């Protein structure tokens, strides 16, 4: 990579710092998203619905609930 400055000499410290900051920002903006760690969490509404469904069946026993059959 060649950097040209207006005065024909090497870039100053401030120009070098600006280039480094721009590169860091570019890398941060274009980096791929991080993958979640650990197992996926179940939706709390789905979890409770599953619990309610299982406990409702246990309450009535096998077959249909009273009044539905």
PDB file of N, CA, C, O and CB in Angstrom:
ATOM      1  N   UNK A   1       0.852  -1.161   0.000  1.00  0.00           N
ATOM      2  CA  UNK A   1       0.000   0.000   0.000  1.00  0.00           C
ATOM      3  C   UNK A   1       0.902   1.229   0.000  1.00  0.00           C
ATOM      4  O   UNK A   1       1.837   1.326   0.794  1.00  0.00           O
ATOM      5  CB  UNK A   1      -0.971  -0.005   1.220  1.00  0.00           C
ATOM      6  N   UNK A   2       0.623   2.123  -0.859  1.00  0.00           N
ATOM      7  CA  UNK A   2       1.424   3.338  -0.932  1.00  0.00           C
ATOM      8  C   UNK A   2       0.573   4.510  -0.477  1.00  0.00           C
ATOM      9  O   UNK A   2      -0.572   4.677  -0.897  1.00  0.00           O
ATOM     10  CB  UNK A   2       1.967   3.570  -2.370  1.00  0.00           C
ATOM     11  N   UNK A   3       1.159   5.308   0.385  1.00  0.00           N
ATOM     12  CA  UNK A   3       0.455   6.479   0.899  1.00  0.00           C
ATOM     13  C   UNK A   3       1.194   7.711   0.411  1.00  0.00           C
ATOM     14  O   UNK A   3       2.395   7.862   0.636  1.00  0.00           O
ATOM     15  CB  UNK A   3       0.358   6.458   2.465  1.00  0.00           C
ATOM     16  N   UNK A   4       0.474   8.577  -0.249  1.00  0.00           N
ATOM     17  CA  UNK A   4       1.085   9.810  -0.742  1.00  0.00           C
ATOM     18  C   UNK A   4       0.545  10.973   0.065  1.00  0.00           C
ATOM     19  O   UNK A   4      -0.659  11.070   0.302  1.00  0.00           O
ATOM     20  CB  UNK A   4       0.809  10.014  -2.260  1.00  0.00           C
ATOM     21  N   UNK A   5       1.410  11.826   0.474  1.00  0.00           N
ATOM     22  CA  UNK A   5       0.998  13.007   1.223  1.00  0.00           C
ATOM     23  C   UNK A   5       1.203  14.240   0.362  1.00  0.00           C
ATOM     24  O   UNK A   5       1.890  14.198  -0.659  1.00  0.00           O
ATOM     25  CB  UNK A   5       1.784  13.129   2.551  1.00  0.00           C
ATOM     26  N   UNK A   6       0.603  15.322   0.784  1.00  0.00           N
ATOM     27  CA  UNK A   6       0.701  16.557   0.020  1.00  0.00           C
ATOM     28  C   UNK A   6       2.108  17.133  -0.010  1.00  0.00           C
ATOM     29  O   UNK A   6       2.476  17.831  -0.954  1.00  0.00           O
ATOM     30  CB  UNK A   6      -0.239  17.571   0.580  1.00  0.00           C
ATOM     31  N   UNK A   7       2.905  16.840   1.032  1.00  0.00           N
ATOM     32  CA  UNK A   7       4.245  17.437   1.078  1.00  0.00           C
ATOM     33  C   UNK A   7       5.310  16.545   0.451  1.00  0.00           C
ATOM     34  O   UNK A   7       6.481  16.923   0.433  1.00  0.00           O
ATOM     35  CB  UNK A   7       4.625  17.740   2.510  1.00  0.00           C
ATOM     36  N   UNK A   8       4.945  15.378  -0.061  1.00  0.00           N
ATOM     37  CA  UNK A   8       5.901  14.509  -0.740  1.00  0.00           C
ATOM     38  C   UNK A   8       6.711  13.636   0.197  1.00  0.00           C
ATOM     39  O   UNK A   8       7.412  12.737  -0.268  1.00  0.00           O
ATOM     40  CB  UNK A   8       6.827  15.330  -1.555  1.00  0.00           C
ATOM     41  N   UNK A   9       6.641  13.866   1.500  1.00  0.00           N
ATOM     42  CA  UNK A   9       7.395  13.064   2.461  1.00  0.00           C
ATOM     43  C   UNK A   9       6.553  11.959   3.056  1.00  0.00           C
ATOM     44  O   UNK A   9       5.419  11.741   2.629  1.00  0.00           O
ATOM     45  CB  UNK A   9       7.938  13.939   3.564  1.00  0.00           C
ATOM     46  N   UNK A  10       7.092  11.265   4.030  1.00  0.00           N
ATOM     47  CA  UNK A  10       6.320  10.208   4.690  1.00  0.00           C
ATOM     48  C   UNK A  10       5.143  10.806   5.465  1.00  0.00           C
ATOM     49  O   UNK A  10       5.171  11.981   5.830  1.00  0.00           O
ATOM     50  CB  UNK A  10       7.225   9.389   5.639  1.00  0.00           C
ATOM     51  N   UNK A  11       4.116  10.001   5.713  1.00  0.00           N
ATOM     52  CA  UNK A  11       2.958  10.529   6.448  1.00  0.00           C
ATOM     53  C   UNK A  11       3.339  10.883   7.884  1.00  0.00           C
ATOM     54  O   UNK A  11       4.211  10.257   8.486  1.00  0.00           O
ATOM     55  CB  UNK A  11       1.805   9.504   6.445  1.00  0.00           C
ATOM     56  N   UNK A  12       2.679  11.882   8.407  1.00  0.00           N
ATOM     57  CA  UNK A  12       2.934  12.282   9.792  1.00  0.00           C
ATOM     58  C   UNK A  12       2.305  11.269  10.744  1.00  0.00           C
ATOM     59  O   UNK A  12       1.585  10.367  10.314  1.00  0.00           O
ATOM     60  CB  UNK A  12       2.379  13.708  10.067  1.00  0.00           C
ATOM     61  N   UNK A  13       2.581  11.423  12.041  1.00  0.00           N
ATOM     62  CA  UNK A  13       1.985  10.529  13.040  1.00  0.00           C
ATOM     63  C   UNK A  13       0.468  10.628  13.028  1.00  0.00           C
ATOM     64  O   UNK A  13      -0.223   9.617  13.152  1.00  0.00           O
ATOM     65  CB  UNK A  13       2.518  10.855  14.437  1.00  0.00           C
ATOM     66  N   UNK A  14      -0.048  11.826  12.884  1.00  0.00           N
ATOM     67  CA  UNK A  14      -1.495  12.030  12.879  1.00  0.00           C
ATOM     68  C   UNK A  14      -2.124  11.352  11.661  1.00  0.00           C
ATOM     69  O   UNK A  14      -3.187  10.739  11.764  1.00  0.00           O
ATOM     70  CB  UNK A  14      -1.831  13.537  12.888  1.00  0.00           C
ATOM     71  N   UNK A  15      -1.457  11.467  10.504  1.00  0.00           N
ATOM     72  CA  UNK A  15      -1.991  10.806   9.309  1.00  0.00           C
ATOM     73  C   UNK A  15      -1.939   9.285   9.452  1.00  0.00           C
ATOM     74  O   UNK A  15      -2.868   8.587   9.046  1.00  0.00           O
ATOM     75  CB  UNK A  15      -1.207  11.245   8.060  1.00  0.00           C
ATOM     76  N   UNK A  16      -0.872   8.788  10.019  1.00  0.00           N
ATOM     77  CA  UNK A  16      -0.756   7.342  10.253  1.00  0.00           C
ATOM     78  C   UNK A  16      -1.826   6.850  11.220  1.00  0.00           C
ATOM     79  O   UNK A  16      -2.421   5.792  11.015  1.00  0.00           O
ATOM     80  CB  UNK A  16       0.636   6.998  10.797  1.00  0.00           C
ATOM     81  N   UNK A  17      -2.065   7.626  12.275  1.00  0.00           N
ATOM     82  CA  UNK A  17      -3.108   7.257  13.238  1.00  0.00           C
ATOM     83  C   UNK A  17      -4.486   7.287  12.591  1.00  0.00           C
ATOM     84  O   UNK A  17      -5.324   6.434  12.883  1.00  0.00           O
ATOM     85  CB  UNK A  17      -3.078   8.197  14.448  1.00  0.00           C
ATOM     86  N   UNK A  18      -4.728   8.255  11.718  1.00  0.00           N
ATOM     87  CA  UNK A  18      -6.014   8.347  11.029  1.00  0.00           C
ATOM     88  C   UNK A  18      -6.220   7.149  10.111  1.00  0.00           C
ATOM     89  O   UNK A  18      -7.323   6.610  10.020  1.00  0.00           O
ATOM     90  CB  UNK A  18      -6.104   9.653  10.226  1.00  0.00           C
ATOM     91  N   UNK A  19      -5.163   6.738   9.438  1.00  0.00           N
ATOM     92  CA  UNK A  19      -5.260   5.572   8.550  1.00  0.00           C
ATOM     93  C   UNK A  19      -5.522   4.318   9.368  1.00  0.00           C
ATOM     94  O   UNK A  19      -6.360   3.499   8.990  1.00  0.00           O
ATOM     95  CB  UNK A  19      -3.967   5.406   7.710  1.00  0.00           C
ATOM     96  N   UNK A  20      -4.814   4.155  10.492  1.00  0.00           N
ATOM     97  CA  UNK A  20      -5.023   2.986  11.355  1.00  0.00           C
ATOM     98  C   UNK A  20      -6.455   2.964  11.894  1.00  0.00           C
ATOM     99  O   UNK A  20      -7.084   1.906  11.930  1.00  0.00           O
ATOM    100  CB  UNK A  20      -4.012   2.989  12.525  1.00  0.00           C
ATOM    101  N   UNK A  21      -6.971   4.111  12.308  1.00  0.00           N
ATOM    102  CA  UNK A  21      -8.338   4.185  12.822  1.00  0.00           C
ATOM    103  C   UNK A  21      -9.351   3.843  11.730  1.00  0.00           C
ATOM    104  O   UNK A  21     -10.338   3.152  11.985  1.00  0.00           O
ATOM    105  CB  UNK A  21      -8.622   5.585  13.388  1.00  0.00           C
ATOM    106  N   UNK A  22      -9.104   4.327  10.522  1.00  0.00           N
ATOM    107  CA  UNK A  22     -10.021   4.029   9.424  1.00  0.00           C
ATOM    108  C   UNK A  22     -10.021   2.535   9.103  1.00  0.00           C
ATOM    109  O   UNK A  22     -11.076   1.958   8.841  1.00  0.00           O
ATOM    110  CB  UNK A  22      -9.642   4.840   8.175  1.00  0.00           C
ATOM    111  N   UNK A  23      -8.853   1.911   9.120  1.00  0.00           N
ATOM    112  CA  UNK A  23      -8.773   0.476   8.870  1.00  0.00           C
ATOM    113  C   UNK A  23      -9.484  -0.320   9.970  1.00  0.00           C
ATOM    114  O   UNK A  23     -10.201  -1.277   9.681  1.00  0.00           O
ATOM    115  CB  UNK A  23      -7.307   0.038   8.765  1.00  0.00           C
ATOM    116  N   UNK A  24      -9.284   0.075  11.220  1.00  0.00           N
ATOM    117  CA  UNK A  24      -9.948  -0.610  12.326  1.00  0.00           C
ATOM    118  C   UNK A  24     -11.470  -0.492  12.211  1.00  0.00           C
ATOM    119  O   UNK A  24     -12.196  -1.461  12.436  1.00  0.00           O
ATOM    120  CB  UNK A  24      -9.473  -0.038  13.670  1.00  0.00           C
ATOM    121  N   UNK A  25     -11.933   0.688  11.863  1.00  0.00           N
ATOM    122  CA  UNK A  25     -13.379   0.881  11.723  1.00  0.00           C
ATOM    123  C   UNK A  25     -13.926   0.056  10.569  1.00  0.00           C
ATOM    124  O   UNK A  25     -14.991  -0.552  10.680  1.00  0.00           O
ATOM    125  CB  UNK A  25     -13.706   2.364  11.510  1.00  0.00           C
ATOM    126  N   UNK A  26     -13.191   0.036   9.457  1.00  0.00           N
ATOM    127  CA  UNK A  26     -13.610  -0.771   8.316  1.00  0.00           C
ATOM    128  C   UNK A  26     -13.707  -2.241   8.697  1.00  0.00           C
ATOM    129  O   UNK A  26     -14.690  -2.904   8.366  1.00  0.00           O
ATOM    130  CB  UNK A  26     -12.639  -0.592   7.148  1.00  0.00           C
ATOM    131  N   UNK A  27     -12.698  -2.752   9.389  1.00  0.00           N
ATOM    132  CA  UNK A  27     -12.710  -4.156   9.785  1.00  0.00           C
ATOM    133  C   UNK A  27     -13.861  -4.448  10.748  1.00  0.00           C
ATOM    134  O   UNK A  27     -14.497  -5.497  10.652  1.00  0.00           O
ATOM    135  CB  UNK A  27     -11.374  -4.536  10.428  1.00  0.00           C
ATOM    136  N   UNK A  28     -14.129  -3.534  11.670  1.00  0.00           N
ATOM    137  CA  UNK A  28     -15.235  -3.732  12.613  1.00  0.00           C
ATOM    138  C   UNK A  28     -16.579  -3.699  11.894  1.00  0.00           C
ATOM    139  O   UNK A  28     -17.474  -4.477  12.226  1.00  0.00           O
ATOM    140  CB  UNK A  28     -15.201  -2.661  13.714  1.00  0.00           C
ATOM    141  N   UNK A  29     -16.733  -2.813  10.921  1.00  0.00           N
ATOM    142  CA  UNK A  29     -18.004  -2.684  10.200  1.00  0.00           C
ATOM    143  C   UNK A  29     -18.272  -3.853   9.252  1.00  0.00           C
ATOM    144  O   UNK A  29     -19.428  -4.179   8.985  1.00  0.00           O
ATOM    145  CB  UNK A  29     -18.017  -1.390   9.416  1.00  0.00           C
ATOM    146  N   UNK A  30     -17.217  -4.481   8.747  1.00  0.00           N
ATOM    147  CA  UNK A  30     -17.403  -5.528   7.750  1.00  0.00           C
ATOM    148  C   UNK A  30     -17.144  -6.925   8.299  1.00  0.00           C
ATOM    149  O   UNK A  30     -17.203  -7.898   7.548  1.00  0.00           O
ATOM    150  CB  UNK A  30     -16.502  -5.277   6.578  1.00  0.00           C
ATOM    151  N   UNK A  31     -16.859  -7.042   9.589  1.00  0.00           N
ATOM    152  CA  UNK A  31     -16.605  -8.352  10.181  1.00  0.00           C
ATOM    153  C   UNK A  31     -17.894  -9.168  10.192  1.00  0.00           C
ATOM    154  O   UNK A  31     -18.977  -8.611  10.367  1.00  0.00           O
ATOM    155  CB  UNK A  31     -16.038  -8.209  11.616  1.00  0.00           C
ATOM    156  N   UNK A  32     -17.784 -10.489  10.007  1.00  0.00           N
ATOM    157  CA  UNK A  32     -18.987 -11.315  10.061  1.00  0.00           C
ATOM    158  C   UNK A  32     -19.568 -11.318  11.475  1.00  0.00           C
ATOM    159  O   UNK A  32     -18.846 -11.145  12.457  1.00  0.00           O
ATOM    160  CB  UNK A  32     -18.675 -12.756   9.605  1.00  0.00           C
ATOM    161  N   UNK A  33     -20.877 -11.516  11.563  1.00  0.00           N
ATOM    162  CA  UNK A  33     -21.545 -11.544  12.860  1.00  0.00           C
ATOM    163  C   UNK A  33     -21.062 -12.753  13.659  1.00  0.00           C
ATOM    164  O   UNK A  33     -20.797 -13.816  13.099  1.00  0.00           O
ATOM    165  CB  UNK A  33     -23.086 -11.584  12.685  1.00  0.00           C
ATOM    166  N   UNK A  34     -20.954 -12.578  14.949  1.00  0.00           N
ATOM    167  CA  UNK A  34     -20.542 -13.670  15.813  1.00  0.00           C
ATOM    168  C   UNK A  34     -21.681 -14.666  15.966  1.00  0.00           C
ATOM    169  O   UNK A  34     -22.848 -14.288  16.067  1.00  0.00           O
ATOM    170  CB  UNK A  34     -20.096 -13.141  17.184  1.00  0.00           C
ATOM    171  N   UNK A  35     -21.330 -15.916  15.983  1.00  0.00           N
ATOM    172  CA  UNK A  35     -22.336 -16.947  16.180  1.00  0.00           C
ATOM    173  C   UNK A  35     -22.647 -17.068  17.665  1.00  0.00           C
ATOM    174  O   UNK A  35     -21.750 -16.932  18.496  1.00  0.00           O
ATOM    175  CB  UNK A  35     -21.863 -18.302  15.605  1.00  0.00           C
ATOM    176  N   UNK A  36     -23.898 -17.321  18.006  1.00  0.00           N
ATOM    177  CA  UNK A  36     -24.224 -17.468  19.419  1.00  0.00           C
ATOM    178  C   UNK A  36     -23.528 -18.693  20.007  1.00  0.00           C
ATOM    179  O   UNK A  36     -23.360 -19.709  19.333  1.00  0.00           O
ATOM    180  CB  UNK A  36     -25.745 -17.573  19.612  1.00  0.00           C
ATOM    181  N   UNK A  37     -23.134 -18.585  21.246  1.00  0.00           N
ATOM    182  CA  UNK A  37     -22.473 -19.703  21.904  1.00  0.00           C
ATOM    183  C   UNK A  37     -23.483 -20.466  22.737  1.00  0.00           C
ATOM    184  O   UNK A  37     -24.431 -19.885  23.266  1.00  0.00           O
ATOM    185  CB  UNK A  37     -21.302 -19.216  22.779  1.00  0.00           C
ATOM    186  N   UNK A  38     -23.284 -21.732  22.850  1.00  0.00           N
ATOM    187  CA  UNK A  38     -24.179 -22.565  23.638  1.00  0.00           C
ATOM    188  C   UNK A  38     -25.407 -22.973  22.850  1.00  0.00           C
ATOM    189  O   UNK A  38     -25.600 -22.561  21.707  1.00  0.00           O
ATOM    190  CB  UNK A  38     -24.592 -21.844  24.896  1.00  0.00           C
ATOM    191  N   UNK A  39     -26.232 -23.787  23.481  1.00  0.00           N
ATOM    192  CA  UNK A  39     -27.433 -24.246  22.781  1.00  0.00           C
ATOM    193  C   UNK A  39     -28.441 -23.119  22.616  1.00  0.00           C
ATOM    194  O   UNK A  39     -28.484 -22.199  23.432  1.00  0.00           O
ATOM    195  CB  UNK A  39     -28.074 -25.412  23.531  1.00  0.00           C
ATOM    196  N   UNK A  40     -29.256 -23.187  21.560  1.00  0.00           N
ATOM    197  CA  UNK A  40     -30.259 -22.136  21.373  1.00  0.00           C
ATOM    198  C   UNK A  40     -31.283 -22.183  22.504  1.00  0.00           C
ATOM    199  O   UNK A  40     -31.640 -23.259  22.985  1.00  0.00           O
ATOM    200  CB  UNK A  40     -30.962 -22.285  20.001  1.00  0.00           C
ATOM    201  N   UNK A  41     -31.747 -21.017  22.920  1.00  0.00           N
ATOM    202  CA  UNK A  41     -32.720 -20.956  23.997  1.00  0.00           C
ATOM    203  C   UNK A  41     -34.121 -21.100  23.437  1.00  0.00           C
ATOM    204  O   UNK A  41     -34.456 -20.541  22.393  1.00  0.00           O
ATOM    205  CB  UNK A  41     -32.586 -19.646  24.780  1.00  0.00           C
ATOM    206  N   UNK A  42     -34.927 -21.859  24.152  1.00  0.00           N
ATOM    207  CA  UNK A  42     -36.311 -22.059  23.735  1.00  0.00           C
ATOM    208  C   UNK A  42     -37.127 -20.828  24.102  1.00  0.00           C
ATOM    209  O   UNK A  42     -36.921 -20.215  25.150  1.00  0.00           O
ATOM    210  CB  UNK A  42     -36.913 -23.333  24.388  1.00  0.00           C
ATOM    211  N   UNK A  43     -38.039 -20.488  23.235  1.00  0.00           N
ATOM    212  CA  UNK A  43     -38.946 -19.383  23.495  1.00  0.00           C
ATOM    213  C   UNK A  43     -39.725 -19.688  24.770  1.00  0.00           C
ATOM    214  O   UNK A  43     -40.301 -20.770  24.878  1.00  0.00           O
ATOM    215  CB  UNK A  43     -39.906 -19.145  22.291  1.00  0.00           C
ATOM    216  N   UNK A  44     -39.764 -18.768  25.743  1.00  0.00           N
ATOM    217  CA  UNK A  44     -40.442 -19.062  27.013  1.00  0.00           C
ATOM    218  C   UNK A  44     -41.937 -19.362  26.841  1.00  0.00           C
ATOM    219  O   UNK A  44     -42.506 -20.132  27.615  1.00  0.00           O
ATOM    220  CB  UNK A  44     -40.271 -17.892  27.964  1.00  0.00           C
ATOM    221  N   UNK A  45     -42.567 -18.762  25.837  1.00  0.00           N
ATOM    222  CA  UNK A  45     -43.983 -19.041  25.602  1.00  0.00           C
ATOM    223  C   UNK A  45     -44.175 -20.474  25.111  1.00  0.00           C
ATOM    224  O   UNK A  45     -45.104 -21.159  25.538  1.00  0.00           O
ATOM    225  CB  UNK A  45     -44.569 -18.045  24.583  1.00  0.00           C
ATOM    226  N   UNK A  46     -43.302 -20.926  24.220  1.00  0.00           N
ATOM    227  CA  UNK A  46     -43.378 -22.293  23.723  1.00  0.00           C
ATOM    228  C   UNK A  46     -43.108 -23.279  24.845  1.00  0.00           C
ATOM    229  O   UNK A  46     -43.797 -24.291  24.966  1.00  0.00           O
ATOM    230  CB  UNK A  46     -42.390 -22.508  22.575  1.00  0.00           C
ATOM    231  N   UNK A  47     -42.112 -22.989  25.661  1.00  0.00           N
ATOM    232  CA  UNK A  47     -41.774 -23.871  26.784  1.00  0.00           C
ATOM    233  C   UNK A  47     -42.964 -24.030  27.716  1.00  0.00           C
ATOM    234  O   UNK A  47     -43.303 -25.148  28.105  1.00  0.00           O
ATOM    235  CB  UNK A  47     -40.564 -23.324  27.561  1.00  0.00           C
ATOM    236  N   UNK A  48     -43.597 -22.931  28.076  1.00  0.00           N
ATOM    237  CA  UNK A  48     -44.733 -23.002  28.994  1.00  0.00           C
ATOM    238  C   UNK A  48     -45.918 -23.721  28.353  1.00  0.00           C
ATOM    239  O   UNK A  48     -46.633 -24.459  29.031  1.00  0.00           O
ATOM    240  CB  UNK A  48     -45.150 -21.594  29.435  1.00  0.00           C
ATOM    241  N   UNK A  49     -46.130 -23.514  27.059  1.00  0.00           N
ATOM    242  CA  UNK A  49     -47.221 -24.214  26.373  1.00  0.00           C
ATOM    243  C   UNK A  49     -46.986 -25.719  26.381  1.00  0.00           C
ATOM    244  O   UNK A  49     -47.926 -26.490  26.574  1.00  0.00           O
ATOM    245  CB  UNK A  49     -47.363 -23.709  24.927  1.00  0.00           C
ATOM    246  N   UNK A  50     -45.753 -26.144  26.175  1.00  0.00           N
ATOM    247  CA  UNK A  50     -45.448 -27.568  26.220  1.00  0.00           C
ATOM    248  C   UNK A  50     -45.667 -28.134  27.616  1.00  0.00           C
ATOM    249  O   UNK A  50     -46.222 -29.222  27.769  1.00  0.00           O
ATOM    250  CB  UNK A  50     -44.013 -27.817  25.772  1.00  0.00           C
ATOM    251  N   UNK A  51     -45.237 -27.406  28.619  1.00  0.00           N
ATOM    252  CA  UNK A  51     -45.445 -27.844  30.005  1.00  0.00           C
ATOM    253  C   UNK A  51     -46.933 -27.941  30.308  1.00  0.00           C
ATOM    254  O   UNK A  51     -47.384 -28.935  30.877  1.00  0.00           O
ATOM    255  CB  UNK A  51     -44.760 -26.876  30.997  1.00  0.00           C
ATOM    256  N   UNK A  52     -47.698 -26.925  29.936  1.00  0.00           N
ATOM    257  CA  UNK A  52     -49.144 -26.925  30.182  1.00  0.00           C
ATOM    258  C   UNK A  52     -49.821 -28.075  29.443  1.00  0.00           C
ATOM    259  O   UNK A  52     -50.708 -28.726  29.995  1.00  0.00           O
ATOM    260  CB  UNK A  52     -49.764 -25.583  29.751  1.00  0.00           C
ATOM    261  N   UNK A  53     -49.417 -28.328  28.217  1.00  0.00           N
ATOM    262  CA  UNK A  53     -50.024 -29.405  27.443  1.00  0.00           C
ATOM    263  C   UNK A  53     -49.777 -30.765  28.061  1.00  0.00           C
ATOM    264  O   UNK A  53     -50.683 -31.596  28.110  1.00  0.00           O
ATOM    265  CB  UNK A  53     -49.501 -29.389  26.035  1.00  0.00           C
ATOM    266  N   UNK A  54     -48.572 -31.003  28.529  1.00  0.00           N
ATOM    267  CA  UNK A  54     -48.247 -32.282  29.152  1.00  0.00           C
ATOM    268  C   UNK A  54     -48.980 -32.418  30.473  1.00  0.00           C
ATOM    269  O   UNK A  54     -49.551 -33.472  30.752  1.00  0.00           O
ATOM    270  CB  UNK A  54     -46.730 -32.419  29.363  1.00  0.00           C
ATOM    271  N   UNK A  55     -48.978 -31.378  31.290  1.00  0.00           N
ATOM    272  CA  UNK A  55     -49.639 -31.475  32.590  1.00  0.00           C
ATOM    273  C   UNK A  55     -51.150 -31.590  32.430  1.00  0.00           C
ATOM    274  O   UNK A  55     -51.793 -32.233  33.260  1.00  0.00           O
ATOM    275  CB  UNK A  55     -49.294 -30.262  33.456  1.00  0.00           C
ATOM    276  N   UNK A  56     -51.742 -30.993  31.400  1.00  0.00           N
ATOM    277  CA  UNK A  56     -53.177 -31.105  31.175  1.00  0.00           C
ATOM    278  C   UNK A  56     -53.541 -32.540  30.828  1.00  0.00           C
ATOM    279  O   UNK A  56     -54.563 -33.043  31.296  1.00  0.00           O
ATOM    280  CB  UNK A  56     -53.630 -30.152  30.058  1.00  0.00           C
ATOM    281  N   UNK A  57     -52.733 -33.207  30.024  1.00  0.00           N
ATOM    282  CA  UNK A  57     -53.016 -34.593  29.659  1.00  0.00           C
ATOM    283  C   UNK A  57     -52.895 -35.496  30.873  1.00  0.00           C
ATOM    284  O   UNK A  57     -53.692 -36.422  31.027  1.00  0.00           O
ATOM    285  CB  UNK A  57     -52.070 -35.066  28.548  1.00  0.00           C
ATOM    286  N   UNK A  58     -51.915 -35.252  31.743  1.00  0.00           N
ATOM    287  CA  UNK A  58     -51.754 -36.057  32.947  1.00  0.00           C
ATOM    288  C   UNK A  58     -52.954 -35.889  33.878  1.00  0.00           C
ATOM    289  O   UNK A  58     -53.360 -36.843  34.541  1.00  0.00           O
ATOM    290  CB  UNK A  58     -50.460 -35.676  33.676  1.00  0.00           C
ATOM    291  N   UNK A  59     -53.515 -34.700  33.931  1.00  0.00           N
ATOM    292  CA  UNK A  59     -54.636 -34.428  34.812  1.00  0.00           C
ATOM    293  C   UNK A  59     -55.870 -35.215  34.408  1.00  0.00           C
ATOM    294  O   UNK A  59     -56.580 -35.721  35.276  1.00  0.00           O
ATOM    295  CB  UNK A  59     -54.945 -32.949  34.822  1.00  0.00           C
ATOM    296  N   UNK A  60     -56.152 -35.334  33.096  1.00  0.00           N
ATOM    297  CA  UNK A  60     -57.319 -36.028  32.610  1.00  0.00           C
ATOM    298  C   UNK A  60     -57.085 -37.516  32.409  1.00  0.00           C
ATOM    299  O   UNK A  60     -58.038 -38.290  32.320  1.00  0.00           O
ATOM    300  CB  UNK A  60     -57.770 -35.413  31.335  1.00  0.00           C
ATOM    301  N   UNK A  61     -55.837 -37.917  32.337  1.00  0.00           N
ATOM    302  CA  UNK A  61     -55.538 -39.334  32.084  1.00  0.00           C
ATOM    303  C   UNK A  61     -55.638 -39.637  30.610  1.00  0.00           C
ATOM    304  O   UNK A  61     -55.777 -38.726  29.793  1.00  0.00           O
ATOM    305  CB  UNK A  61     -56.486 -40.246  32.872  1.00  0.00           C
ATOM    306  N   UNK A  62     -55.568 -40.925  30.255  1.00  0.00           N
ATOM    307  CA  UNK A  62     -55.615 -41.281  28.840  1.00  0.00           C
ATOM    308  C   UNK A  62     -56.995 -41.034  28.246  1.00  0.00           C
ATOM    309  O   UNK A  62     -58.001 -41.056  28.956  1.00  0.00           O
ATOM    310  CB  UNK A  62     -55.221 -42.739  28.650  1.00  0.00           C
ATOM    311  N   UNK A  63     -57.030 -40.805  26.969  1.00  0.00           N
ATOM    312  CA  UNK A  63     -58.292 -40.571  26.283  1.00  0.00           C
ATOM    313  C   UNK A  63     -58.650 -39.112  26.239  1.00  0.00           C
ATOM    314  O   UNK A  63     -57.787 -38.244  26.371  1.00  0.00           O
ATOM    315  CB  UNK A  63     -59.393 -41.338  26.941  1.00  0.00           C
ATOM    316  N   UNK A  64     -59.933 -38.838  26.051  1.00  0.00           N
ATOM    317  CA  UNK A  64     -60.403 -37.466  25.913  1.00  0.00           C
ATOM    318  C   UNK A  64     -60.827 -36.903  27.266  1.00  0.00           C
ATOM    319  O   UNK A  64     -61.253 -37.662  28.137  1.00  0.00           O
ATOM    320  CB  UNK A  64     -61.570 -37.396  24.918  1.00  0.00           C
ATOM    321  N   UNK A  65     -60.719 -35.597  27.460  1.00  0.00           N
ATOM    322  CA  UNK A  65     -61.206 -34.978  28.683  1.00  0.00           C
ATOM    323  C   UNK A  65     -62.730 -35.132  28.776  1.00  0.00           C
ATOM    324  O   UNK A  65     -63.392 -35.336  27.759  1.00  0.00           O
ATOM    325  CB  UNK A  65     -60.801 -33.484  28.734  1.00  0.00           C
ATOM    326  N   UNK A  66     -63.286 -35.037  29.981  1.00  0.00           N
ATOM    327  CA  UNK A  66     -64.738 -35.168  30.135  1.00  0.00           C
ATOM    328  C   UNK A  66     -65.470 -34.142  29.266  1.00  0.00           C
ATOM    329  O   UNK A  66     -65.082 -32.976  29.183  1.00  0.00           O
ATOM    330  CB  UNK A  66     -65.140 -34.996  31.617  1.00  0.00           C
ATOM    331  N   UNK A  67     -66.540 -34.615  28.624  1.00  0.00           N
ATOM    332  CA  UNK A  67     -67.322 -33.737  27.772  1.00  0.00           C
ATOM    333  C   UNK A  67     -66.850 -33.672  26.341  1.00  0.00           C
ATOM    334  O   UNK A  67     -67.493 -33.021  25.517  1.00  0.00           O
ATOM    335  CB  UNK A  67     -67.322 -32.388  28.333  1.00  0.00           C
ATOM    336  N   UNK A  68     -65.723 -34.339  26.008  1.00  0.00           N
ATOM    337  CA  UNK A  68     -65.192 -34.329  24.643  1.00  0.00           C
ATOM    338  C   UNK A  68     -65.082 -35.767  24.144  1.00  0.00           C
ATOM    339  O   UNK A  68     -63.965 -36.236  23.931  1.00  0.00           O
ATOM    340  CB  UNK A  68     -63.803 -33.613  24.582  1.00  0.00           C
ATOM    341  N   UNK A  69     -66.113 -36.443  23.961  1.00  0.00           N
ATOM    342  CA  UNK A  69     -65.925 -37.774  23.443  1.00  0.00           C
ATOM    343  C   UNK A  69     -67.131 -38.515  23.341  1.00  0.00           C
ATOM    344  O   UNK A  69     -67.111 -39.669  22.913  1.00  0.00           O
ATOM    345  CB  UNK A  69     -65.022 -38.503  24.222  1.00  0.00           C
TER     346      UNK A  69
END
